[in-house]
Amino acid sequence: MRFRDALGASGLSAIAEIKRRSPSLGDIRPHADPAQIAAGYERAGAAAISVLVDERFGGDWDDLRAARAHVRSPLLAKGFFSTEEHLRTAKEAGADAVLLLLRDLDDRQTATLLALAGELGLDTLVEAHDAAELERAIVLGAPVIGVNARDLATFKIDRHTQLDLVARIPADRVAIAESGIHNRAQGAAAELAGANAILVGSALMQAPDPAEKLAELLSRPLVKVCGLTREEDVAAAAEAGADLAGFVLAPASPRATNDVLDVPETMLSVAVWVGEAGATGADLDQVHERSASAVRGRDAVLLRGGETVATHLDLPWEGDDPHHWEHAASVDGRVVLAGGLAADNVRAAIEAVHPWAVDASSRLEHEPGIKDHDAVRAYVEAARA
């Protein structure tokens, strides 16, 4: 499968990177075996594998050749390429795609290299770092566009700007979020902004088992704990491994709170509303329909910046529906499954519905708004099983 096609599949894909060192971190895994690492990435579900071939990252072309000899996945040659010789060497070494850094190339050079790559049968990943470079990539017709969260001059990570830029990539291009992704929540944030794939290097190479870390980043469903009202309950949910923290801002709810509390970088915050969303610092908004006879309507949508990114499917307020899971399994797109979930049934729900995320609240409590930390841990553990 070609590089572009592999990244355009449904759901969030990953380009898993092989690098021994980085300018910002120094040595990461200086004795890494590229063949072994690449094979592990392929088994763990990488859509493509990036290989640093620049000596500043501890790599060379033999690393790419070694990976090529052991995997069938598309390989991205990553370096500072600017000449025809660079692209021909990449092709000879077994690359399926090459990186083109707009920071180092003008439009004429980029257009020439894009055309040459096409002649050689190579795909390209055209990388932008700011709005001006992104506009250049779009105008140049780059099919695959990456937005790097890392400033290559200062090495600082700016995820907020990255996500805003990813959201501006046209839908007919493949969008990649690069750098600064260390956990599922950060990967999910990129996905919801419009990224087809994430490119992850340092987080994988620093892990005791890079392939295991990759599988963890890509694992679904995400796990949400909702109805949080106390900092200690947020901390317990985060420690248990939950990815999403829900805060109910509907005054009629027994779990209502006045504020969206701070969450760690391993979680995304979700403000839960009835009727329409207000203004908070939450990462996402969950908006339920109004109901004349209950605190909330049954159906809801998950919004990012006002745009619908998932469907939230719950039971009727204080009601039941024996066909709830069956209906949820028939809904297209990202589904957040809620309704009476806890440790004793979440695994069965996941197997029946295959949701993008699961959401639990009332059955994880001592009383409304006060979480039972043991129940939270058991629920997250069961969802991850």
SVG drawing of the C-alpha trace seen along z (x, -y; Angstrom):
<svg xmlns="http://www.w3.org/2000/svg" viewBox="-42 -33 68 42">
<polyline fill="none" stroke="black" stroke-width="0.4" points="0.0,0.0 1.2,-3.5 2.1,-5.9 -0.7,-8.3 -3.3,-5.6 -2.2,-4.0 -2.6,-7.2 -6.0,-8.0 -7.8,-5.0 -10.6,-5.6 -9.8,-6.3 -6.6,-7.8 -3.4,-6.3 0.2,-6.6 3.6,-7.1 5.9,-5.6 9.4,-7.0 12.9,-5.4 15.5,-7.8 18.4,-7.3 18.8,-10.9 17.3,-14.4 18.8,-17.9 16.4,-18.7 16.8,-15.6 20.3,-14.3 20.7,-10.5 17.4,-8.7 18.1,-5.1 21.6,-5.2 21.9,-1.5 18.5,-1.0 18.2,1.7 16.1,0.2 15.0,3.6 13.8,4.8 12.1,1.5 10.4,1.3 9.1,4.9 7.7,4.1 5.9,1.0 4.4,3.0 3.0,5.6 1.6,2.8 -0.4,1.3 1.7,-1.5 0.2,-2.7 3.7,-3.8 7.2,-4.0 9.5,-7.1 13.2,-6.5 15.7,-9.4 18.6,-9.1 20.4,-12.2 23.5,-11.8 22.3,-14.7 19.6,-12.2 22.0,-9.3 20.7,-7.8 21.9,-7.0 20.6,-5.4 21.6,-1.9 18.9,-2.3 16.3,-2.7 17.6,0.3 17.5,2.4 13.9,1.5 13.0,2.1 14.4,5.6 12.1,6.5 8.8,4.8 6.2,4.3 4.7,1.1 5.3,-2.2 8.6,-3.8 9.1,-7.6 12.7,-8.8 13.1,-11.7 16.0,-14.1 16.8,-17.5 16.3,-16.9 16.8,-19.5 18.2,-17.8 17.4,-15.2 20.2,-13.1 18.5,-13.0 15.3,-11.7 17.0,-9.1 19.0,-7.8 15.8,-7.5 14.1,-5.5 17.1,-3.2 17.2,-2.6 13.6,-1.5 11.6,-4.6 8.0,-5.0 7.9,-8.6 10.2,-11.5 9.9,-14.5 10.0,-18.0 10.6,-20.8 9.1,-24.1 11.3,-25.9 14.3,-25.0 12.7,-25.1 11.3,-27.9 8.2,-27.3 10.2,-26.6 12.4,-24.0 9.4,-22.4 7.4,-22.2 10.5,-20.7 10.9,-18.1 7.2,-17.2 7.3,-16.6 10.4,-14.5 9.0,-12.5 6.0,-11.7 8.2,-10.6 10.2,-8.3 7.0,-6.8 7.6,-8.4 4.9,-10.1 5.8,-13.2 5.1,-14.6 5.3,-18.4 5.9,-19.8 4.7,-23.3 5.4,-25.0 3.2,-28.1 0.3,-29.6 2.4,-31.0 4.0,-27.6 0.7,-25.9 -0.8,-28.2 2.2,-27.5 1.7,-23.7 -2.0,-24.1 -1.3,-26.3 1.5,-24.0 -1.0,-21.1 0.8,-18.9 -1.3,-15.8 0.0,-15.0 0.6,-17.9 2.2,-17.7 2.0,-20.4 5.0,-20.2 4.2,-21.4 7.9,-21.8 9.7,-25.0 13.0,-23.7 14.9,-26.8 13.8,-26.8 12.5,-23.2 9.4,-24.5 6.1,-22.7 3.0,-24.6 0.1,-22.2 -2.6,-24.8 -1.3,-26.4 -0.7,-23.0 -4.3,-21.9 -5.6,-25.2 -3.4,-24.7 -4.4,-21.1 -8.0,-22.1 -7.3,-24.4 -6.0,-21.6 -8.5,-21.0 -10.5,-17.7 -9.1,-16.4 -5.5,-16.3 -4.1,-13.9 -3.4,-15.8 -0.6,-14.8 0.0,-16.1 3.7,-15.9 5.7,-16.1 4.7,-16.6 2.2,-13.6 2.8,-11.4 -0.6,-10.0 -4.0,-9.0 -5.6,-12.3 -3.1,-14.3 -3.6,-12.0 -7.3,-12.3 -7.1,-16.1 -5.2,-15.9 -7.7,-13.5 -10.7,-15.7 -8.9,-18.7 -8.9,-16.8 -5.6,-14.9 -5.7,-11.6 -2.5,-10.5 0.0,-11.4 3.7,-11.2 5.3,-10.0 9.0,-9.6 10.5,-10.6 7.6,-9.2 8.0,-5.8 11.8,-5.6 12.0,-6.7 9.5,-4.0 10.8,-0.6 8.9,1.1 8.3,-1.3 5.8,1.0 3.8,1.4 3.7,-2.4 2.5,-2.8 -0.3,-0.3 -1.3,-2.2 -1.5,-5.6 -3.7,-4.0 -5.9,-2.0 -9.6,-2.6 -12.1,-3.2 -11.1,-6.3 -12.4,-6.3 -14.5,-9.2 -15.4,-9.8 -18.3,-12.3 -20.0,-14.2 -16.8,-15.3 -17.1,-18.1 -14.0,-17.8 -10.3,-18.1 -9.5,-14.9 -11.9,-13.0 -10.3,-14.4 -6.9,-13.3 -8.3,-9.8 -9.7,-9.5 -6.4,-10.7 -4.4,-8.2 -6.7,-5.4 -5.9,-6.2 -9.1,-8.0 -8.7,-10.1 -11.7,-12.4 -13.0,-14.3 -16.6,-15.5 -18.0,-18.5 -21.8,-19.1 -22.7,-22.7 -26.5,-22.2 -27.8,-23.6 -30.7,-21.1 -28.4,-18.1 -27.6,-16.5 -24.0,-16.5 -23.8,-20.1 -20.7,-22.1 -19.9,-25.8 -16.6,-25.3 -14.5,-23.2 -11.7,-22.1 -8.1,-21.9 -7.1,-18.5 -3.6,-17.0 -2.2,-16.8 -3.2,-13.1 -6.8,-14.1 -9.2,-16.3 -11.8,-18.3 -15.4,-18.1 -18.0,-20.7 -21.5,-19.1 -24.5,-21.4 -28.2,-21.1 -29.6,-23.2 -26.5,-25.1 -22.9,-25.4 -21.5,-28.4 -18.0,-29.7 -15.4,-27.8 -11.8,-26.8 -12.8,-23.2 -11.2,-21.2 -14.7,-19.9 -18.4,-20.6 -21.0,-17.9 -24.5,-19.3 -27.7,-17.5 -31.1,-18.2 -33.5,-20.0 -36.3,-17.9 -39.6,-19.2 -39.9,-16.3 -36.3,-15.5 -33.0,-17.2 -31.7,-16.5 -32.7,-15.0 -31.3,-11.6 -29.2,-12.5 -26.1,-14.7 -23.2,-15.8 -19.6,-16.3 -18.3,-19.6 -14.8,-21.0 -14.8,-24.7 -18.5,-24.5 -18.1,-21.7 -19.6,-18.2 -16.9,-15.6 -18.8,-12.7 -22.2,-11.5 -23.0,-10.9 -25.5,-8.1 -27.0,-7.7 -30.0,-6.1 -33.1,-8.2 -32.8,-10.2 -33.4,-7.8 -34.8,-5.3 -33.8,-2.2 -33.8,-0.9 -33.0,2.8 -32.0,2.0 -29.6,-0.8 -26.4,1.0 -27.9,2.4 -28.8,-1.0 -25.4,-2.5 -23.7,0.2 -25.6,-0.9 -24.6,-4.6 -21.9,-5.7 -18.9,-7.8 -17.4,-8.4 -19.7,-7.2 -19.4,-8.0 -21.4,-5.3 -22.9,-6.1 -25.8,-4.8 -25.4,-2.7 -21.8,-1.7 -19.4,-0.5 -16.8,2.2 -19.3,5.0 -20.7,4.3 -18.3,1.9 -16.4,4.7 -19.5,6.3 -20.7,2.9 -17.4,2.3 -17.6,5.7 -21.2,5.1 -20.8,1.5 -17.1,0.9 -17.4,-2.8 -14.8,-5.5 -15.2,-6.3 -17.2,-5.0 -18.6,-7.4 -19.6,-6.6 -20.9,-8.7 -23.7,-7.7 -22.5,-4.1 -19.1,-5.4 -20.4,-7.4 -20.9,-7.3 -23.5,-10.0 -24.2,-12.4 -21.1,-14.3 -18.9,-12.4 -16.9,-9.6 -16.0,-6.2 -12.3,-6.0 -12.3,-2.2 -15.2,-2.1 -13.5,-4.6 -10.3,-2.5 -12.2,0.8 -14.2,-0.8 -11.1,-2.2 -9.3,1.1 -12.2,3.1 -12.5,0.7 -8.8,1.1 -8.8,4.9"/>
</svg>
